[in-house]
Each structure stands twice: as structure tokens, then as C-alpha cells.
């Protein structure tokens, strides 16, 4: 089956129905595809390799091993693409073109390596034009959604006014200012025209076959690009030379069916209690090779992945912050500590007590034990407070970005369901999710002890 002909055969069949209300589902899927497309650009991949995975917080808390971190990035982007492909497949079943109706089979063949990726070059001259067209359609569909929401509010006000009138509530109706009635009618007429205009220029008026055909091609292009930019690092394979999408060998497209995690990548497809992650200095190499395979089972292709069943999310072992279920809580603690340091006037006594209550019992014991030791051997004073302030600032300099990215990662996954957002998203490797639990807790304890000493020295 050839994708190059699949996505545009809608021109040879009778015109399909327009999307209508399905425009919003299609628009959100387009947003995901646009975000994925930009996330694997040369600029973003360079930033990932030279800045993100080299940052102090990521290297100290998560791993210094580039292969491990790039494996996480590749796996997460592939899962995000799976979600988009699933929605495209669902929309495709409503198409009149049989090739589009069977896109789930095309995507399965693509992941099995049965389709030549050379015809789906990311750097092809037409690809930016296709993405630009999607961005325009998303923009107009976003405007349509906003206009319809405003129209719904105005119509609700009009219905309320009509109920007053028909119910004989003369006093309420007569007390309604005439100017307000005229303004309401003008707004309803104006927004009605807006809604009609955006319906004509947005996805609402696009045919199902044409829309699914374009999205199907972008899915394939993004998949080929992921294989190209991550293949050499993930599989240690020389099939791709740099970012050359037109290389004659196609075996690197089998990312899900190869050893995603080679030796010393510290993640193994074993029972949860046996999984191991390492962070900090890399230990000596061993001969054990761990394998994580994203196989093309029906369970994974035919079902969307949410945060609950996201496999990359669930792979974090108990020795990590995410595996212990504490990523969101510890991120909040770090951000609160940052507020206490830089804006102490905005933090009251009740808020500090609430922060303490957020800590697990073992963390409270560690903080209490360290504070007792400090109080016994140190005297208060401004000089001492400044010393502690410098120490806390140095810790937060690399701890805060990871906490901020943790909050950002979670917010972006929630926003995907509610908004038309096309910005590139954060990766799990940037967050506390895969951070070593002991190291993260030790750093947070030092921050909290330092803040307590600052408050104590300054007698707040």
C-alpha cells in the first residue's frame, strides 16, 4: 500500500460530506500534528540535544546518559503521534474514499516498515506549505469556536428575556433598559455573521476526505521524521546519515520493533520491582541489554493513550519521583519554596504550614533532623542569613526549571483537550517524573532547611 497515492485519491471519488461539528475534533488533532511537526524541526532537535538534556537539573536528577534521554524523547513523541493517528483513523472511517477509510491499516504498515519513508521527506518543499495550510485552518476554526461560544451566551440572554416576556413578568421586562435590548440584538446579529463567515473559511466547510487526506500525510511525514532524527541515537544504527530523509536504507523506521533501550540505558522491560534507572555519574558498562518494544498490537494502535495509560509515563520505576507518584507534589513544593525566597511578603504563616503538610512523613523527619542540628551549632545573624540565601538560590537555579517544566507538562496535557494550541510541548525527560527520588528529596530538604534558617536568622 502506497501512502503517496492514498492521501489524495479523494479527488477521484465523489465529493464527501463536509466536517460540520466534527471540525473541532479535527482541529484539535491538527493542533497536535502541527505541534509534533515543529517539535522535530532542526532547531528543536538541536535545542533538545545541546540545551535540554545538558541542563544541570536533568543531568543530575534524571541522567547524564544522552541515549537514555533521547530514547525517552523518541518514545514520548511516538506515543503522541499514535494518539493523533488514532483520531485520523476514526475520522477516516467516515470517508467515502476506501483508502482513507483504511488509514489505520496504512499506519500499521508504516510502523511495520512496509512503506518506503523516502517519499515522505520532512524537508520536502511542499511540506511547509501543507503545514501552513493546516495552521490557517486551525486559526479560523479556533475563531469559529470562540464566536460560537459568544453566540451561545448571547442566545442564552435572549432566551432569558423571552421567558420573562412570555411568563408575564411585566415588571422585570419593562425594567430591562431599551438600550440594552438594542445592544443585545445588535450583538446577536454581529456574532451571527461572524459565525457564518468562520464556518465558510474554517474546517467546518471542508470536506471530510480532503481533511483526512491532508492529516494522514502529515502523520506519515512526522513518523518518518522521528525515525530520521532519533534513529541513529536510539538504535545505534548507521542507516541514516544525520538528518538525511532520503537515505536509501529504511530499517531505522522500525523504532518500535528494535531495541529502543540499549545497554547502559538503565530501563528494562521487566517486572516493575526489577526496573532500574540511574542518574548522575554513569556506572561501568555491563553486558545486560534491556529492551522496550512499542509493538503494533491492537491494544496500542486501536486505543488512544491518555495520561493514565501513557506507557512512557508508566515506565518510571519506584526509585523515581514519578514512579512514587510524587512529581506534581514535589514540583509544587519547589515552586512554593521559590516564592518564599523571592517574595516572602506574599507568603503567610498558614501557607507555610500548608507547605509542611504537603511533605511525606519521611521528608518531614529529614527536615526536622537537619534543622535540629543547625539550631544547636549556629547563631542567628544577617551574615548567616545571606549565606543561606546564596546556598538556596544556587540549588533553586537548577531545581526550579525542572519543577516549572513538570507543571508545564501537566498543564499542556490538560490544555490539549480544551484549547486549539499548536506550540511545542515539554517532554517528560525535562520534568521530575524520571528524577532519582533520593537525589530530588535530598535537594528539596536542603532548600527547605535553608529557607527555615533564613526565616529564623531574620526572626520572621
N, C-alpha and C positions, 0 to 999 in steps of 0.2 A: 504494500500500500504506500503510495507516494503522497507526502504531505503537500508538496508543491502544487499538485492539482486539486487536492482535497478542499483547500480553503477557499477556492474561488469558483467552484463548479456551480455556485448558486446562480451565476449568470446564465447557465444553460437550462435552468428549470424555471417553472412559473414563479412569479413573484410571491414570496411568502407574506404572512401577516406581519404587521408592524408590532413592535415590542409592547407599546402601551404601558401598562402599570409595571411590566417586567423591566422597564427601563432602569428602575432604581436598583434592582438586584444586579443587572448587567453593569450598571455604572460603578457599583462598589467593587465588583470583580475587576473591572477595567482599572480602577484605582490601585488595586493590589498588583496587577500586572505592570502598570506604569512604575510603581514603587520598586518592584523587583527588577525591572529593566534598568532603572537608574542605579540600583544598588550594586549591580555587577559591571558598571562602567569602569573604564580605565582609572578615572580619578578616584572612585570609591574603593576600588581594589587596592590601589596604591596607598590610600589613606588607611585602609584596614591593615596592610602589611607593615607599613612604616610608622604609624602612629598608634592605632588602637591596640594591637597586640604587643606593642613595645612599651605601652604606658606602665608606670610603676605599679599601680593598683592591680592591673591584670596580670603582670608578670609575677608579682609577689603572692597574690591571693589565689590566682587561678592556675597559671602555668607559665613557665618560660619556654615551653616546647611549642614552636611555631606550627608543627604538623598537627598537634592535638587541637590547637585553637582554630586552625583553618578547617580541620575536619568538622568541628562544631559549626562553623560558619556555613560550610557547604551543606551539611545535613539540615540545618535550620532553613536555609533558603530553598532547598529541595522540598521540604515539607510545606512551606508557604506556597510553592508552586503547585503542589499536589492539591491544595485546597482550592486554588483558582481553577485548575484543570477540572476538578470535580464539578464546580458550578458551570463551567463552559460545557461540560458533557451533559449536565441536566438540561441546560438551555438547548443544546444540540438535538436532544430527543424530540423537541417540538418543531424542528426544522423540516422543510419539505425535501431538502437535499439529503439523500441517503448517506452520502459521505460525511456530512456534518452530524447527522443523527447517530453515526457510529464513531464519534470522536473519542469516546472512552477506549475503544479498541486501538485507535491510532496512537493515543498517548501511551497505552500499554506496550505497543510495538516499539514506540520511541524509546521507552525505558529499557526494553529488552535488547536494544541495539540493532533492531531490524530495519531501521530507517537511516538513511545517509544524512548526517548532520551538516555536510558540506554545503547543502543548498539553503541552509538557514543561518547565514552568517550575520552575526551581531553588527558587524561593521559595514554591511551592505548599504549602498547609497539610498535604497528605498526604505530601510528600516526606520531611520529617524522621522521620515515623512509619515509612516504608519503610526508611530507613537505620538507624533504631533497631532495627527487627526484624532486619535483617542483622547488626548488631553483636551482638545476643543470640545469634543462630545461630552466628556466628563464635566467640563466647566459649565456648559449650557444645561446639562442635567442637574447639576448642583443648584444652579439658579432656578430651574423649574421646581425643584424640591422646596426651596426657600419660598418661592412665590406661592406654591400650593399650600404651604403651612400658613402663610399670612392670609391667604384667601379663606382658608378654613376658619381662622379666628374671626375674620370679618363676618363670614356667613353665620357663625355661632352668635355673634352680637345681633345680627339682623333677625335671626330666628327668635332670639330672646325678646326683641322688640315686637315682633309679630305676635308672640304669645301674650304679651301684655295687652296688645290691641284686641285680640280675639277673645281674651278672657274678661274683657270689660273693665280692665284695671285703668279706668279713665284718669285717675289722679296721676298714676305712675307715667302713663303715656303722655298726658298733657304736660307733665313736668319735664319731659325729655326735651332739651333745648332744640329749637328748629335748626340752628346752625350745626349742631352735632348730627342731626338726621341727614342734612345735606352733605356734610363731610363724609359720613359713613357710606352714603350712596355713591359718592364720587370715588372713594377708595375701593369699593367693591367693583365698580366699572373699570377703574385703572388696573387693579390686580387681575381682573378677568382677562383684560387684553394682554397683560404680561404673561399669564399662564398660557394663553393661546399661542403667543409668539414663541415661548420657550418650548412648547410641545412640538412646534413645527421644525425648530432647529436642533433639538436635542435627540437623545436616543429614543424618546417616546415615539418619534415618527420614522425611525429607522427600521428596515426590515430585519426580521429575526435571522434569516440566512446570512445576510451581509454582516451583521454584527458578530454573530458567532464565528463566521469565517475569519474575520479580522482578529478576534481574540484567540482563536485556535492557532493562527500563525504566530502571534506574539508568544503564546505558551511554548511553542516549539523553539522559537528563537531564543527565549530566555533559558530553556533547558540546555540548548546547545552551548550557550554562553557560560552557564555554570560549569558544564563539563570542561570547557576550554580553560577558564581562568583558575579552576580549582583542581583540575585533573592531575597536573604534574605534581602538585604539592600533596594531594591526598593519596594518590596511588603510587607515587614514586615511579611513574611510567613516563617514558620519553616519547610517547606517541604525539604529544603536542609540543610544539616549539614556541614557548612564550604564549602570546595571545593570538596566534595564527589560527583563525577559524576554518581555513580552507585546507588544513593538513589532510593528506590522503588517508591516514590511518584513523579508524573510528572507534577503537576499542576503549578509549577513555570515557565514552559516553555511558559505560556500564558502571558508573559510580556506585549505584545501589547494590550491585552484584559482585563487587570486588571488596577487597579488604580496606574498608574505609579507615580503620584504625590499625596502623602497622605497629610493630614492636616499639616499645617505649612511649606509646601514645596514652597508655595508662587507663584505657577504657575497654572492658572486655564484655562480650555477650555471655555473661554468666549469671547465676543467681544473684539477687541484689546484695546479699551479705558478703559476696566474694568480690564484687566490683571494687576497683581501686582507682582513685585519681591522685595525682601527685601535683604539687605546686612548689614553687621555689626552685632551688638547685636541682638539676636533673641527675638522678642516680645513674649508676653504671648500667649499661645496656644488659638485658637478659635475652634469653632465646625464646621467651614466650611471645607469641603473636596473638593479639586479640582481634576479633572480627565482629563488626556490627554490619549487618546487611539490611538494607531497606528494600526488601524483596517486593515483587509485584503481586502480592496476594490480594484477593478480592477485598479482604478486610481493610486494607490500607488504601486501595485505589477507589473503591466504591463508597467510601465514607469520609466525610470531611473531618478534619482534625481541629479540635478546639484546644484551649489551654489545658483542659482536663486530660485529654488523651494524646497530647502532643508528645511524640516519642522522645525527641531530643530533650524536652523538659523533664520527662520522667526518668531519663537515664542517669541523672545526677545521683550518685550513691550517698548513703547516710553520712559519710565523712565530709560532705559538702554542706554549705549553708542551705542551698535549695533542697537537697536531699533530706535535710532535717526539718524542712518546712518553715524556715526562719528568714528567708530572703527579704520578704516585704517588711517584716517587723524590724529586722536589723537596719534596713535602709532607712526606715522612719526614725530609728534611734539616732543614726548618724546625722541625718538632716536636722533633727531637733538639737543635737549637740552643736551643730554648726550655728544654728540660731542663737543658742545660749552664748556662744563665744563672740559672735559678731553683733548681736542685738539683744544683750541681756535685759534691757529695759522692757522688751516685748514679752518676756517670759516670766510668768508669775510663779509663786510657790506651789500652787495647785498643779500647774503644768509640769513642774519638776518632779512632783510626786507621781504624776501620771506616767512620766518617763520611766521612773524607777519601777513602777508596777508592770511596765511592758517587758522588763527583763526576765528571762527564765531564772529559776531559783539558783542554778549553778553560777550564773553571771552575777547575781546579787551577792553571793558568797565571795566570789573573787574580788568584786569591787570593795566589799566591806573589809576583807582581809588586807587588801592593799592600803586602804585608807587608814586603818588602824596603825599599820607600820609607819606610814608617813607622819601621822599626827604625833607619834611618840618621839620622833627624832628630828622634826623640823620646826622652825619658828616661823611665825607669820611675818609678813612684810611686803612692801611694794616690789622690791627687787625679786623676791621669790615668786611673787605672782607673775611678773613679767617673764621669768624663766619658764614657768609652767605654760604661760600663754604661747611662747615660742615653740615649746615642745608639742602642744596640742595642734597648733597651726601646721606644723610640719607633718603630723600624722594625717590631719584632715586634707592636706594638699593632695594626697593620693587616694585617700579613703572616700572622700566626698564624691569625686567623679563617678566611682563605681556605684555608690548609693543613688546618685542622681540618675544614672543610666538604668538602674533597677526600677525606679519609679517610672521613668520614661518608657521602658519596655512594657510594663504592665498597662500604662495609660494608652499606649499606641494600640495594644491588642483590644482594648475596650472601645477605643475610638473607631476602629475598623468597622464595627458593627453599626455605628450610628452616624458616621460622617463620611464625606467623599474626600479622603485625604490621600495625596499621591507622594508625599515626602518619603524618603528612605527611612527605614525603621532601625532601631537599635538591635543588636544581636545579644543572645544570652551570654556569650563569652565576655561581654562588656559589663555584665551585672554581677551581683553577689551570688547568683544561683549556683555556679560551679566553683565558688571560692572555698578554699580549705577552711573548715569550720573552726579548728583550733586557732589558726592564724587570725581569722576575722574576729573571733571573740577576744583574743588577746589584744588586738589593736583597739577594739571598741572599749575594752576595760581600761586601757591606758588613757583613752580620750576622756572617759567619764571620771576617772581618778584625777586627771589633770584639771578638768573643769571644777570638780569639787574643791581641789586645793586652791584654785584661783578665787572661787567664791569665799572660801574660808579665810585666805590671806587678806582679801579685801573686805572681809566682815560684812558680806551682803546678807 
